[in-house]
Amino acid sequence: MLAADFRQTFLRAVVPGWLIGCGAGLLAAIALDRSAFLRRGVLPLGSLVSAMPIVGIAPIMVMWFGFDWQ
């Protein structure tokens, strides 16, 4: 049972999510570095998000996405 839960949680959710997040972050960083237009528009939003504590963001994310697995 523990092996099945490990496969479901770690191999099917954590690893793909981590790889997709790293890839998307890398592509976003390259796009922001290359484009002055994107840099002026997105960097202030990034500063705003990084200044908010996770305690403030978590309830909003739960309201948007809910508690369900999907």
PQR file with spaces between the fields and no chain letter, atoms N, CA, C, O and H, PARSE charges and radii, in Angstrom:
ATOM       1  N    MET     1       0.823   -1.190    0.000 -0.4000 1.5000
ATOM       2  CA   MET     1       0.000    0.000    0.000 -0.0000 2.0000
ATOM       3  C    MET     1       0.872    1.261    0.000  0.5500 1.7000
ATOM       4  O    MET     1       0.579    2.226   -0.706 -0.5500 1.4000
ATOM       5  N    LEU     2       1.938    1.244    0.792 -0.4000 1.5000
ATOM       6  CA   LEU     2       2.823    2.407    0.852 -0.0000 2.0000
ATOM       7  C    LEU     2       3.518    2.640   -0.485  0.5500 1.7000
ATOM       8  O    LEU     2       3.702    3.786   -0.894 -0.5500 1.4000
ATOM       9  H    LEU     2       2.176    0.461    1.366  0.4000 1.0000
ATOM      10  N    ALA     3       3.904    1.571   -1.165 -0.4000 1.5000
ATOM      11  CA   ALA     3       4.555    1.710   -2.473 -0.0000 2.0000
ATOM      12  C    ALA     3       3.593    2.308   -3.497  0.5500 1.7000
ATOM      13  O    ALA     3       3.993    3.146   -4.305 -0.5500 1.4000
ATOM      14  H    ALA     3       3.755    0.640   -0.833  0.4000 1.0000
ATOM      15  N    ALA     4       2.345    1.891   -3.471 -0.4000 1.5000
ATOM      16  CA   ALA     4       1.353    2.447   -4.401 -0.0000 2.0000
ATOM      17  C    ALA     4       1.116    3.929   -4.116  0.5500 1.7000
ATOM      18  O    ALA     4       1.000    4.729   -5.044 -0.5500 1.4000
ATOM      19  H    ALA     4       2.020    1.210   -2.814  0.4000 1.0000
ATOM      20  N    ASP     5       1.043    4.295   -2.842 -0.4000 1.5000
ATOM      21  CA   ASP     5       0.878    5.705   -2.494 -0.0000 2.0000
ATOM      22  C    ASP     5       2.099    6.523   -2.895  0.5500 1.7000
ATOM      23  O    ASP     5       1.964    7.661   -3.344 -0.5500 1.4000
ATOM      24  H    ASP     5       1.137    3.645   -2.088  0.4000 1.0000
ATOM      25  N    PHE     6       3.289    5.950   -2.736 -0.4000 1.5000
ATOM      26  CA   PHE     6       4.517    6.628   -3.145 -0.0000 2.0000
ATOM      27  C    PHE     6       4.513    6.877   -4.657  0.5500 1.7000
ATOM      28  O    PHE     6       4.836    7.972   -5.117 -0.5500 1.4000
ATOM      29  H    PHE     6       3.399    5.025   -2.371  0.4000 1.0000
ATOM      30  N    ARG     7       4.146    5.857   -5.410 -0.4000 1.5000
ATOM      31  CA   ARG     7       4.099    6.016   -6.871 -0.0000 2.0000
ATOM      32  C    ARG     7       3.113    7.109   -7.260  0.5500 1.7000
ATOM      33  O    ARG     7       3.419    7.964   -8.090 -0.5500 1.4000
ATOM      34  H    ARG     7       3.883    4.968   -5.037  0.4000 1.0000
ATOM      35  N    GLN     8       1.924    7.077   -6.652 -0.4000 1.5000
ATOM      36  CA   GLN     8       0.901    8.067   -6.994 -0.0000 2.0000
ATOM      37  C    GLN     8       1.332    9.476   -6.607  0.5500 1.7000
ATOM      38  O    GLN     8       1.186   10.409   -7.397 -0.5500 1.4000
ATOM      39  H    GLN     8       1.676    6.382   -5.977  0.4000 1.0000
ATOM      40  N    THR     9       1.854    9.634   -5.418 -0.4000 1.5000
ATOM      41  CA   THR     9       2.183   10.968   -4.931 -0.0000 2.0000
ATOM      42  C    THR     9       3.479   11.489   -5.515  0.5500 1.7000
ATOM      43  O    THR     9       3.516   12.578   -6.087 -0.5500 1.4000
ATOM      44  H    THR     9       1.973    8.876   -4.776  0.4000 1.0000
ATOM      45  N    PHE    10       4.531   10.722   -5.375 -0.4000 1.5000
ATOM      46  CA   PHE    10       5.850   11.230   -5.748 -0.0000 2.0000
ATOM      47  C    PHE    10       6.113   11.112   -7.247  0.5500 1.7000
ATOM      48  O    PHE    10       6.479   12.095   -7.891 -0.5500 1.4000
ATOM      49  H    PHE    10       4.501    9.837   -4.911  0.4000 1.0000
ATOM      50  N    LEU    11       5.931    9.928   -7.800 -0.4000 1.5000
ATOM      51  CA   LEU    11       6.309    9.716   -9.195 -0.0000 2.0000
ATOM      52  C    LEU    11       5.305   10.303  -10.188  0.5500 1.7000
ATOM      53  O    LEU    11       5.693   10.715  -11.282 -0.5500 1.4000
ATOM      54  H    LEU    11       5.633    9.129   -7.277  0.4000 1.0000
ATOM      55  N    ARG    12       4.028   10.347   -9.824 -0.4000 1.5000
ATOM      56  CA   ARG    12       3.025   10.834  -10.763 -0.0000 2.0000
ATOM      57  C    ARG    12       2.615   12.277  -10.519  0.5500 1.7000
ATOM      58  O    ARG    12       1.955   12.871  -11.372 -0.5500 1.4000
ATOM      59  H    ARG    12       3.713   10.013   -8.936  0.4000 1.0000
ATOM      60  N    ALA    13       2.985   12.865   -9.379 -0.4000 1.5000
ATOM      61  CA   ALA    13       2.585   14.241   -9.096 -0.0000 2.0000
ATOM      62  C    ALA    13       3.784   15.148   -8.824  0.5500 1.7000
ATOM      63  O    ALA    13       3.913   16.207   -9.438 -0.5500 1.4000
ATOM      64  H    ALA    13       3.522   12.383   -8.686  0.4000 1.0000
ATOM      65  N    VAL    14       4.657   14.739   -7.909 -0.4000 1.5000
ATOM      66  CA   VAL    14       5.747   15.615   -7.489 -0.0000 2.0000
ATOM      67  C    VAL    14       6.792   15.779   -8.594  0.5500 1.7000
ATOM      68  O    VAL    14       7.149   16.902   -8.949 -0.5500 1.4000
ATOM      69  H    VAL    14       4.553   13.879   -7.410  0.4000 1.0000
ATOM      70  N    VAL    15       7.271   14.685   -9.126 -0.4000 1.5000
ATOM      71  CA   VAL    15       8.353   14.766  -10.128 -0.0000 2.0000
ATOM      72  C    VAL    15       7.896   15.489  -11.397  0.5500 1.7000
ATOM      73  O    VAL    15       8.593   16.402  -11.841 -0.5500 1.4000
ATOM      74  H    VAL    15       6.980   13.772   -8.838  0.4000 1.0000
ATOM      75  N    PRO    16       6.750   15.123  -12.005 -0.5600 1.5000
ATOM      76  CA   PRO    16       6.333   15.896  -13.188  0.2800 2.0000
ATOM      77  C    PRO    16       6.061   17.370  -12.878  0.5500 1.7000
ATOM      78  O    PRO    16       6.391   18.242  -13.683 -0.5500 1.4000
ATOM      79  N    GLY    17       5.463   17.653  -11.719 -0.4000 1.5000
ATOM      80  CA   GLY    17       5.216   19.043  -11.351 -0.0000 2.0000
ATOM      81  C    GLY    17       6.497   19.828  -11.174  0.5500 1.7000
ATOM      82  O    GLY    17       6.592   20.987  -11.579 -0.5500 1.4000
ATOM      83  H    GLY    17       5.196   16.945  -11.065  0.4000 1.0000
ATOM      84  N    TRP    18       7.488   19.183  -10.562 -0.4000 1.5000
ATOM      85  CA   TRP    18       8.778   19.841  -10.374 -0.0000 2.0000
ATOM      86  C    TRP    18       9.447   20.112  -11.728  0.5500 1.7000
ATOM      87  O    TRP    18       9.971   21.203  -11.954 -0.5500 1.4000
ATOM      88  H    TRP    18       7.411   18.242  -10.234  0.4000 1.0000
ATOM      89  N    LEU    19       9.431   19.127  -12.620 -0.4000 1.5000
ATOM      90  CA   LEU    19      10.047   19.309  -13.934 -0.0000 2.0000
ATOM      91  C    LEU    19       9.324   20.371  -14.755  0.5500 1.7000
ATOM      92  O    LEU    19       9.970   21.195  -15.404 -0.5500 1.4000
ATOM      93  H    LEU    19       9.006   18.241  -12.436  0.4000 1.0000
ATOM      94  N    ILE    20       7.992   20.363  -14.735 -0.4000 1.5000
ATOM      95  CA   ILE    20       7.237   21.371  -15.471 -0.0000 2.0000
ATOM      96  C    ILE    20       7.493   22.761  -14.884  0.5500 1.7000
ATOM      97  O    ILE    20       7.667   23.729  -15.625 -0.5500 1.4000
ATOM      98  H    ILE    20       7.468   19.694  -14.208  0.4000 1.0000
ATOM      99  N    GLY    21       7.516   22.855  -13.557 -0.4000 1.5000
ATOM     100  CA   GLY    21       7.777   24.148  -12.914 -0.0000 2.0000
ATOM     101  C    GLY    21       9.162   24.683  -13.216  0.5500 1.7000
ATOM     102  O    GLY    21       9.326   25.873  -13.483 -0.5500 1.4000
ATOM     103  H    GLY    21       7.375   22.068  -12.956  0.4000 1.0000
ATOM     104  N    CYS    22      10.161   23.810  -13.176 -0.4000 1.5000
ATOM     105  CA   CYS    22      11.529   24.246  -13.490 -0.0000 2.0000
ATOM     106  C    CYS    22      11.645   24.674  -14.947  0.5500 1.7000
ATOM     107  O    CYS    22      12.283   25.682  -15.252 -0.5500 1.4000
ATOM     108  H    CYS    22      10.027   22.843  -12.959  0.4000 1.0000
ATOM     109  N    GLY    23      11.034   23.915  -15.841 -0.4000 1.5000
ATOM     110  CA   GLY    23      11.075   24.272  -17.258 -0.0000 2.0000
ATOM     111  C    GLY    23      10.353   25.578  -17.540  0.5500 1.7000
ATOM     112  O    GLY    23      10.852   26.420  -18.286 -0.5500 1.4000
ATOM     113  H    GLY    23      10.515   23.097  -15.594  0.4000 1.0000
ATOM     114  N    ALA    24       9.173   25.748  -16.942 -0.4000 1.5000
ATOM     115  CA   ALA    24       8.418   26.992  -17.147 -0.0000 2.0000
ATOM     116  C    ALA    24       9.164   28.183  -16.551  0.5500 1.7000
ATOM     117  O    ALA    24       9.179   29.265  -17.139 -0.5500 1.4000
ATOM     118  H    ALA    24       8.768   25.064  -16.336  0.4000 1.0000
ATOM     119  N    GLY    25       9.777   27.988  -15.393 -0.4000 1.5000
ATOM     120  CA   GLY    25      10.552   29.068  -14.784 -0.0000 2.0000
ATOM     121  C    GLY    25      11.757   29.451  -15.621  0.5500 1.7000
ATOM     122  O    GLY    25      12.068   30.633  -15.764 -0.5500 1.4000
ATOM     123  H    GLY    25       9.765   27.109  -14.916  0.4000 1.0000
ATOM     124  N    LEU    26      12.428   28.467  -16.170 -0.4000 1.5000
ATOM     125  CA   LEU    26      13.581   28.741  -17.024 -0.0000 2.0000
ATOM     126  C    LEU    26      13.166   29.480  -18.289  0.5500 1.7000
ATOM     127  O    LEU    26      13.819   30.445  -18.686 -0.5500 1.4000
ATOM     128  H    LEU    26      12.175   27.507  -16.054  0.4000 1.0000
ATOM     129  N    LEU    27      12.083   29.034  -18.924 -0.4000 1.5000
ATOM     130  CA   LEU    27      11.610   29.721  -20.129 -0.0000 2.0000
ATOM     131  C    LEU    27      11.137   31.141  -19.817  0.5500 1.7000
ATOM     132  O    LEU    27      11.377   32.059  -20.601 -0.5500 1.4000
ATOM     133  H    LEU    27      11.553   28.250  -18.602  0.4000 1.0000
ATOM     134  N    ALA    28      10.472   31.325  -18.685 -0.4000 1.5000
ATOM     135  CA   ALA    28      10.033   32.668  -18.299 -0.0000 2.0000
ATOM     136  C    ALA    28      11.227   33.570  -18.012  0.5500 1.7000
ATOM     137  O    ALA    28      11.224   34.742  -18.387 -0.5500 1.4000
ATOM     138  H    ALA    28      10.277   30.579  -18.048  0.4000 1.0000
ATOM     139  N    ALA    29      12.243   33.032  -17.351 -0.4000 1.5000
ATOM     140  CA   ALA    29      13.435   33.831  -17.048 -0.0000 2.0000
ATOM     141  C    ALA    29      14.159   34.234  -18.327  0.5500 1.7000
ATOM     142  O    ALA    29      14.631   35.365  -18.441 -0.5500 1.4000
ATOM     143  H    ALA    29      12.246   32.080  -17.046  0.4000 1.0000
ATOM     144  N    ILE    30      14.249   33.331  -19.276 -0.4000 1.5000
ATOM     145  CA   ILE    30      14.902   33.659  -20.553 -0.0000 2.0000
ATOM     146  C    ILE    30      14.099   34.713  -21.299  0.5500 1.7000
ATOM     147  O    ILE    30      14.669   35.658  -21.844 -0.5500 1.4000
ATOM     148  H    ILE    30      13.865   32.412  -19.183  0.4000 1.0000
ATOM     149  N    ALA    31      12.760   34.555  -21.326 -0.4000 1.5000
ATOM     150  CA   ALA    31      11.915   35.539  -22.015 -0.0000 2.0000
ATOM     151  C    ALA    31      12.015   36.905  -21.352  0.5500 1.7000
ATOM     152  O    ALA    31      12.083   37.921  -22.044 -0.5500 1.4000
ATOM     153  H    ALA    31      12.298   33.787  -20.883  0.4000 1.0000
ATOM     154  N    LEU    32      12.024   36.948  -20.017 -0.4000 1.5000
ATOM     155  CA   LEU    32      12.140   38.227  -19.318 -0.0000 2.0000
ATOM     156  C    LEU    32      13.497   38.869  -19.527  0.5500 1.7000
ATOM     157  O    LEU    32      13.603   40.093  -19.607 -0.5500 1.4000
ATOM     158  H    LEU    32      11.968   36.123  -19.455  0.4000 1.0000
ATOM     159  N    ASP    33      14.536   38.052  -19.616 -0.4000 1.5000
ATOM     160  CA   ASP    33      15.873   38.592  -19.824 -0.0000 2.0000
ATOM     161  C    ASP    33      16.027   39.181  -21.216  0.5500 1.7000
ATOM     162  O    ASP    33      16.732   40.172  -21.403 -0.5500 1.4000
ATOM     163  H    ASP    33      14.450   37.058  -19.551  0.4000 1.0000
ATOM     164  N    ARG    34      15.372   38.575  -22.185 -0.4000 1.5000
ATOM     165  CA   ARG    34      15.528   39.009  -23.580 -0.0000 2.0000
ATOM     166  C    ARG    34      14.620   40.173  -23.976  0.5500 1.7000
ATOM     167  O    ARG    34      14.923   40.897  -24.925 -0.5500 1.4000
ATOM     168  H    ARG    34      14.799   37.770  -22.033  0.4000 1.0000
ATOM     169  N    SER    35      13.509   40.362  -23.259 -0.4000 1.5000
ATOM     170  CA   SER    35      12.520   41.355  -23.670 -0.0000 2.0000
ATOM     171  C    SER    35      12.387   42.452  -22.612  0.5500 1.7000
ATOM     172  O    SER    35      12.017   42.182  -21.470 -0.5500 1.4000
ATOM     173  H    SER    35      13.263   39.774  -22.488  0.4000 1.0000
ATOM     174  N    ALA    36      12.687   43.672  -22.999 -0.4000 1.5000
ATOM     175  CA   ALA    36      12.541   44.804  -22.078 -0.0000 2.0000
ATOM     176  C    ALA    36      11.061   45.062  -21.783  0.5500 1.7000
ATOM     177  O    ALA    36      10.710   45.469  -20.676 -0.5500 1.4000
ATOM     178  H    ALA    36      12.987   43.891  -23.928  0.4000 1.0000
ATOM     179  N    PHE    37      10.203   44.828  -22.762 -0.4000 1.5000
ATOM     180  CA   PHE    37       8.767   45.017  -22.574 -0.0000 2.0000
ATOM     181  C    PHE    37       8.230   44.082  -21.491  0.5500 1.7000
ATOM     182  O    PHE    37       7.495   44.517  -20.604 -0.5500 1.4000
ATOM     183  H    PHE    37      10.488   44.497  -23.662  0.4000 1.0000
ATOM     184  N    LEU    38       8.592   42.807  -21.559 -0.4000 1.5000
ATOM     185  CA   LEU    38       8.156   41.850  -20.543 -0.0000 2.0000
ATOM     186  C    LEU    38       8.774   42.173  -19.186  0.5500 1.7000
ATOM     187  O    LEU    38       8.117   42.053  -18.152 -0.5500 1.4000
ATOM     188  H    LEU    38       9.189   42.454  -22.279  0.4000 1.0000
ATOM     189  N    ARG    39      10.032   42.579  -19.198 -0.4000 1.5000
ATOM     190  CA   ARG    39      10.714   42.902  -17.940 -0.0000 2.0000
ATOM     191  C    ARG    39       9.996   44.031  -17.206  0.5500 1.7000
ATOM     192  O    ARG    39       9.797   43.956  -15.994 -0.5500 1.4000
ATOM     193  H    ARG    39      10.566   42.676  -20.038  0.4000 1.0000
ATOM     194  N    ARG    40       9.609   45.072  -17.930 -0.4000 1.5000
ATOM     195  CA   ARG    40       8.913   46.196  -17.299 -0.0000 2.0000
ATOM     196  C    ARG    40       7.526   45.804  -16.811  0.5500 1.7000
ATOM     197  O    ARG    40       7.034   46.375  -15.838 -0.5500 1.4000
ATOM     198  H    ARG    40       9.771   45.133  -18.915  0.4000 1.0000
ATOM     199  N    GLY    41       6.887   44.842  -17.466 -0.4000 1.5000
ATOM     200  CA   GLY    41       5.530   44.470  -17.092 -0.0000 2.0000
ATOM     201  C    GLY    41       5.443   43.400  -16.025  0.5500 1.7000
ATOM     202  O    GLY    41       4.554   43.449  -15.175 -0.5500 1.4000
ATOM     203  H    GLY    41       7.286   44.378  -18.257  0.4000 1.0000
ATOM     204  N    VAL    42       6.354   42.429  -16.050 -0.4000 1.5000
ATOM     205  CA   VAL    42       6.230   41.263  -15.176 -0.0000 2.0000
ATOM     206  C    VAL    42       7.057   41.390  -13.897  0.5500 1.7000
ATOM     207  O    VAL    42       6.642   40.876  -12.858 -0.5500 1.4000
ATOM     208  H    VAL    42       7.077   42.389  -16.740  0.4000 1.0000
ATOM     209  N    LEU    43       8.187   42.042  -13.939 -0.4000 1.5000
ATOM     210  CA   LEU    43       9.024   42.129  -12.742 -0.0000 2.0000
ATOM     211  C    LEU    43       8.347   42.820  -11.559  0.5500 1.7000
ATOM     212  O    LEU    43       8.536   42.373  -10.427 -0.5500 1.4000
ATOM     213  H    LEU    43       8.523   42.459  -14.783  0.4000 1.0000
ATOM     214  N    PRO    44       7.566   43.889  -11.761 -0.5600 1.5000
ATOM     215  CA   PRO    44       6.848   44.435  -10.596  0.2800 2.0000
ATOM     216  C    PRO    44       5.857   43.432   -9.994  0.5500 1.7000
ATOM     217  O    PRO    44       5.693   43.383   -8.775 -0.5500 1.4000
ATOM     218  N    LEU    45       5.203   42.642  -10.832 -0.4000 1.5000
ATOM     219  CA   LEU    45       4.297   41.610  -10.315 -0.0000 2.0000
ATOM     220  C    LEU    45       5.064   40.534   -9.565  0.5500 1.7000
ATOM     221  O    LEU    45       4.602   40.045   -8.535 -0.5500 1.4000
ATOM     222  H    LEU    45       5.336   42.682  -11.822  0.4000 1.0000
ATOM     223  N    GLY    46       6.227   40.165  -10.070 -0.4000 1.5000
ATOM     224  CA   GLY    46       7.060   39.191   -9.372 -0.0000 2.0000
ATOM     225  C    GLY    46       7.524   39.698   -8.022  0.5500 1.7000
ATOM     226  O    GLY    46       7.581   38.937   -7.056 -0.5500 1.4000
ATOM     227  H    GLY    46       6.603   40.563  -10.907  0.4000 1.0000
ATOM     228  N    SER    47       7.853   40.965   -7.948 -0.4000 1.5000
ATOM     229  CA   SER    47       8.247   41.557   -6.665 -0.0000 2.0000
ATOM     230  C    SER    47       7.082   41.569   -5.691  0.5500 1.7000
ATOM     231  O    SER    47       7.266   41.327   -4.498 -0.5500 1.4000
ATOM     232  H    SER    47       7.807   41.584   -8.732  0.4000 1.0000
ATOM     233  N    LEU    48       5.893   41.846   -6.186 -0.4000 1.5000
ATOM     234  CA   LEU    48       4.707   41.840   -5.333 -0.0000 2.0000
ATOM     235  C    LEU    48       4.433   40.442   -4.787  0.5500 1.7000
ATOM     236  O    LEU    48       4.164   40.283   -3.596 -0.5500 1.4000
ATOM     237  H    LEU    48       5.743   42.042   -7.155  0.4000 1.0000
ATOM     238  N    VAL    49       4.500   39.441   -5.641 -0.4000 1.5000
ATOM     239  CA   VAL    49       4.228   38.066   -5.217 -0.0000 2.0000
ATOM     240  C    VAL    49       5.297   37.581   -4.245  0.5500 1.7000
ATOM     241  O    VAL    49       4.978   36.904   -3.268 -0.5500 1.4000
ATOM     242  H    VAL    49       4.719   39.570   -6.608  0.4000 1.0000
ATOM     243  N    SER    50       6.542   37.910   -4.495 -0.4000 1.5000
ATOM     244  CA   SER    50       7.600   37.438   -3.604 -0.0000 2.0000
ATOM     245  C    SER    50       7.561   38.129   -2.250  0.5500 1.7000
ATOM     246  O    SER    50       8.090   37.597   -1.274 -0.5500 1.4000
ATOM     247  H    SER    50       6.802   38.459   -5.289  0.4000 1.0000
ATOM     248  N    ALA    51       6.943   39.306   -2.174 -0.4000 1.5000
ATOM     249  CA   ALA    51       6.853   40.008   -0.902 -0.0000 2.0000
ATOM     250  C    ALA    51       5.693   39.510   -0.039  0.5500 1.7000
ATOM     251  O    ALA    51       5.664   39.765    1.165 -0.5500 1.4000
ATOM     252  H    ALA    51       6.513   39.737   -2.967  0.4000 1.0000
ATOM     253  N    MET    52       4.729   38.796   -0.653 -0.4000 1.5000
ATOM     254  CA   MET    52       3.587   38.282    0.116 -0.0000 2.0000
ATOM     255  C    MET    52       3.971   36.993    0.824  0.5500 1.7000
ATOM     256  O    MET    52       4.579   36.117    0.208 -0.5500 1.4000
ATOM     257  H    MET    52       4.753   38.589   -1.631  0.4000 1.0000
ATOM     258  N    PRO    53       3.637   36.851    2.093 -0.5600 1.5000
ATOM     259  CA   PRO    53       3.932   35.598    2.792  0.2800 2.0000
ATOM     260  C    PRO    53       3.001   34.481    2.326  0.5500 1.7000
ATOM     261  O    PRO    53       1.893   34.742    1.858 -0.5500 1.4000
ATOM     262  N    ILE    54       3.455   33.245    2.457 -0.4000 1.5000
ATOM     263  CA   ILE    54       2.659   32.092    2.028 -0.0000 2.0000
ATOM     264  C    ILE    54       1.364   31.997    2.825  0.5500 1.7000
ATOM     265  O    ILE    54       0.373   31.460    2.332 -0.5500 1.4000
ATOM     266  H    ILE    54       4.355   33.033    2.838  0.4000 1.0000
ATOM     267  N    VAL    55       1.361   32.512    4.053 -0.4000 1.5000
ATOM     268  CA   VAL    55       0.151   32.496    4.870 -0.0000 2.0000
ATOM     269  C    VAL    55      -0.937   33.360    4.228  0.5500 1.7000
ATOM     270  O    VAL    55      -2.126   33.094    4.406 -0.5500 1.4000
ATOM     271  H    VAL    55       2.166   32.949    4.454  0.4000 1.0000
ATOM     272  N    GLY    56      -0.539   34.378    3.491 -0.4000 1.5000
ATOM     273  CA   GLY    56      -1.508   35.222    2.808 -0.0000 2.0000
ATOM     274  C    GLY    56      -1.947   34.666    1.470  0.5500 1.7000
ATOM     275  O    GLY    56      -3.058   34.949    1.021 -0.5500 1.4000
ATOM     276  H    GLY    56       0.427   34.594    3.346  0.4000 1.0000
ATOM     277  N    ILE    57      -1.108   33.888    0.828 -0.4000 1.5000
ATOM     278  CA   ILE    57      -1.417   33.352   -0.491 -0.0000 2.0000
ATOM     279  C    ILE    57      -2.215   32.055   -0.395  0.5500 1.7000
ATOM     280  O    ILE    57      -3.080   31.805   -1.235 -0.5500 1.4000
ATOM     281  H    ILE    57      -0.206   33.658    1.192  0.4000 1.0000
ATOM     282  N    ALA    58      -1.945   31.235    0.600 -0.4000 1.5000
ATOM     283  CA   ALA    58      -2.560   29.909    0.705 -0.0000 2.0000
ATOM     284  C    ALA    58      -4.094   29.969    0.740  0.5500 1.7000
ATOM     285  O    ALA    58      -4.718   29.197    0.012 -0.5500 1.4000
ATOM     286  H    ALA    58      -1.243   31.438    1.283  0.4000 1.0000
ATOM     287  N    PRO    59      -4.737   30.820    1.526 -0.5600 1.5000
ATOM     288  CA   PRO    59      -6.206   30.839    1.507  0.2800 2.0000
ATOM     289  C    PRO    59      -6.787   31.235    0.153  0.5500 1.7000
ATOM     290  O    PRO    59      -7.837   30.734   -0.248 -0.5500 1.4000
ATOM     291  N    ILE    60      -6.108   32.125   -0.542 -0.4000 1.5000
ATOM     292  CA   ILE    60      -6.583   32.522   -1.874 -0.0000 2.0000
ATOM     293  C    ILE    60      -6.485   31.348   -2.838  0.5500 1.7000
ATOM     294  O    ILE    60      -7.402   31.117   -3.626 -0.5500 1.4000
ATOM     295  H    ILE    60      -5.254   32.531   -0.216  0.4000 1.0000
ATOM     296  N    MET    61      -5.382   30.604   -2.784 -0.4000 1.5000
ATOM     297  CA   MET    61      -5.216   29.439   -3.651 -0.0000 2.0000
ATOM     298  C    MET    61      -6.266   28.372   -3.344  0.5500 1.7000
ATOM     299  O    MET    61      -6.782   27.731   -4.260 -0.5500 1.4000
ATOM     300  H    MET    61      -4.637   30.792   -2.144  0.4000 1.0000
ATOM     301  N    VAL    62      -6.586   28.178   -2.063 -0.4000 1.5000
ATOM     302  CA   VAL    62      -7.614   27.203   -1.694 -0.0000 2.0000
ATOM     303  C    VAL    62      -8.975   27.650   -2.216  0.5500 1.7000
ATOM     304  O    VAL    62      -9.766   26.818   -2.662 -0.5500 1.4000
ATOM     305  H    VAL    62      -6.167   28.699   -1.319  0.4000 1.0000
ATOM     306  N    MET    63      -9.257   28.936   -2.169 -0.4000 1.5000
ATOM     307  CA   MET    63     -10.534   29.428   -2.706 -0.0000 2.0000
ATOM     308  C    MET    63     -10.601   29.231   -4.222  0.5500 1.7000
ATOM     309  O    MET    63     -11.658   28.891   -4.754 -0.5500 1.4000
ATOM     310  H    MET    63      -8.614   29.612   -1.807  0.4000 1.0000
ATOM     311  N    TRP    64      -9.494   29.440   -4.913 -0.4000 1.5000
ATOM     312  CA   TRP    64      -9.481   29.283   -6.362 -0.0000 2.0000
ATOM     313  C    TRP    64      -9.583   27.821   -6.775  0.5500 1.7000
ATOM     314  O    TRP    64     -10.407   27.464   -7.617 -0.5500 1.4000
ATOM     315  H    TRP    64      -8.635   29.717   -4.481  0.4000 1.0000
ATOM     316  N    PHE    65      -8.743   26.976   -6.178 -0.4000 1.5000
ATOM     317  CA   PHE    65      -8.601   25.607   -6.648 -0.0000 2.0000
ATOM     318  C    PHE    65      -9.362   24.591   -5.811  0.5500 1.7000
ATOM     319  O    PHE    65      -9.622   23.492   -6.301 -0.5500 1.4000
ATOM     320  H    PHE    65      -8.074   27.267   -5.494  0.4000 1.0000
ATOM     321  N    GLY    66      -9.725   24.899   -4.589 -0.4000 1.5000
ATOM     322  CA   GLY    66     -10.470   23.993   -3.740 -0.0000 2.0000
ATOM     323  C    GLY    66      -9.572   22.958   -3.079  0.5500 1.7000
ATOM     324  O    GLY    66      -8.351   22.971   -3.236 -0.5500 1.4000
ATOM     325  H    GLY    66      -9.514   25.791   -4.191  0.4000 1.0000
ATOM     326  N    PHE    67     -10.212   22.059   -2.333 -0.4000 1.5000
ATOM     327  CA   PHE    67      -9.493   21.028   -1.611 -0.0000 2.0000
ATOM     328  C    PHE    67      -9.395   19.723   -2.382  0.5500 1.7000
ATOM     329  O    PHE    67      -8.665   18.827   -1.958 -0.5500 1.4000
ATOM     330  H    PHE    67     -11.204   22.049   -2.205  0.4000 1.0000
ATOM     331  N    ASP    68     -10.091   19.581   -3.480 -0.4000 1.5000
ATOM     332  CA   ASP    68     -10.142   18.321   -4.213 -0.0000 2.0000
ATOM     333  C    ASP    68      -8.793   17.982   -4.825  0.5500 1.7000
ATOM     334  O    ASP    68      -7.949   18.856   -5.026 -0.5500 1.4000
ATOM     335  H    ASP    68     -10.684   20.309   -3.825  0.4000 1.0000
ATOM     336  N    TRP    69      -8.602   16.705   -5.116 -0.4000 1.5000
ATOM     337  CA   TRP    69      -7.358   16.212   -5.716 -0.0000 2.0000
ATOM     338  C    TRP    69      -7.131   16.775   -7.106  0.5500 1.7000
ATOM     339  O    TRP    69      -5.987   17.036   -7.480 -0.5500 1.4000
ATOM     340  H    TRP    69      -9.287   15.995   -4.953  0.4000 1.0000
ATOM     341  N    GLN    70      -8.200   16.971   -7.891 -0.4000 1.5000
ATOM     342  CA   GLN    70      -8.068   17.425   -9.277 -0.0000 2.0000
ATOM     343  C    GLN    70      -7.440   18.783   -9.298  0.5500 1.7000
ATOM     344  O    GLN    70      -7.237   19.353  -10.371 -0.5500 1.4000
ATOM     345  H    GLN    70      -9.129   16.759   -7.587  0.4000 1.0000
